[in-house]
Amino acid sequence: MLLEKEKYYVYLHRRAKDGVVFYVGKGCGNRAYAKERSRNWSSFIGSDLYEILFEEIDLSEDAAIDLESHLIENLS
């Protein structure tokens, strides 16, 4: 059995103007760059620029979920 390469990552969206992290997510492929988000995400960011920071890459889905949860808990 071949092992599938770990393909998940955990990322942050941070407003460029003040450095506030407003979103933590896990994803694979181009998810971190997708702009099709919830109404809350869209209303928070508005027309402001934001940065995408990758917290960790090459994770299993379970590890990505755990890290995402940990970061969300410690965000506030």
Secondary structure, DSSP 8 states (H G I E B T S, - for coil): -------EEEEEEEETTT--EEEEEEESTTGGG-----HHHHHHHTT--EEEEEEEEEE-HHHHHHHHHHHHHTT-
